[in-house]
Amino acid sequence: QVQLVESGGGLVQAGGSLRLSCAASRRIFDINDMGWYRQAPGKEREFVATVTSGGGTYYVDSVKGRFTISRDSAKSTVYLQMNNLKPEDTAVYYCRISEFGGDVYWGQGTQVTVSS
């Protein structure tokens, strides 16, 4: 069974930056999409960003121009560079990796807290 391990979360002041990483416990050979979601207290989990197998990237409007998603398929790792962070970005961030065969894996989550 594949496990995803996130790292890079923490506490940062508004305007600061963080870089999240998500690595699989073993290599995944048939990766389709790799992405990030987040869940703020009292809210539902929401989509943040995804990068497709072809390299296409998609973002929720609220993070466009501030966040950048990237992937290293050979390492089964996905990254999220977050710049100009705002208090409303505070949430638990989850990575998600899907395979062409249909399996989907989720990380355990990493806390990002942005102080004003």
Beta strands, then each sheet from edge to edge (+ up, - down):
strand 1: 4-7
strand 2: 10-13
strand 3: 18-24
strand 4: 31-39
strand 5: 46-51
strand 6: 57-59
strand 7: 67-72
strand 8: 77-82
strand 9: 91-99
strand 10: 104-106
strand 11: 110-115
sheet 1: 1+ 3- 8+ 7-
sheet 2: 2+ 11+ 9- 4+ 5- 6+
sheet 3: 2+ 11+ 9- 10+
end
